[in-house]
Amino acid sequence: MNIFLEVVNIALMNCAGKNIWIPNPEWTFRAWKPYANMFDEIWVKTREAEEIFKEMTTTPVKYIGWTSIAKSFVEKKNYHKAIVTVGKNIFRHPQILIDAYEHAPDNSKYPELYIPYDGTRLNVTVPESLKDRIQEEAQELRFLPRESRLPI
């Protein structure tokens, strides 16, 4: 059985009796659309992805959801901190959000932003006036998703 996580490699499809694709819609290239019908099943992690791929193909699409090993429960959430997950995805560029903060009439009412990102892939400019409200690296990034109530 082949399980393709995000990336499609049709050269490997003949190497297994069953081929399953677990895509992330934002990473799926249009050029891969014709390959969707070559899979035995497509497993998706969100209901939105389920709709997208059911419209794209006749291959059976199964919603599998997703979870994390970090299942500890933090009793008190901090609604004044938000994490902006960018990672290496160039399509999740945080600059538009930073610009919105800069032009907001009173951004002191907005949550403090933590924006971890790969500086080799994205250029991000945080104005001096926002340096105290926007952190480009989170010191406690490992714990921030549990503490923060606002993933953006």
Summary of the structure (lengths in Angstrom):
residues: 152
radius of gyration: 19.4
end to end distance: 35.3
largest distance: 59.0
contacts: 353
relative contact order: 0.14
helix: 33%
strand: 21%
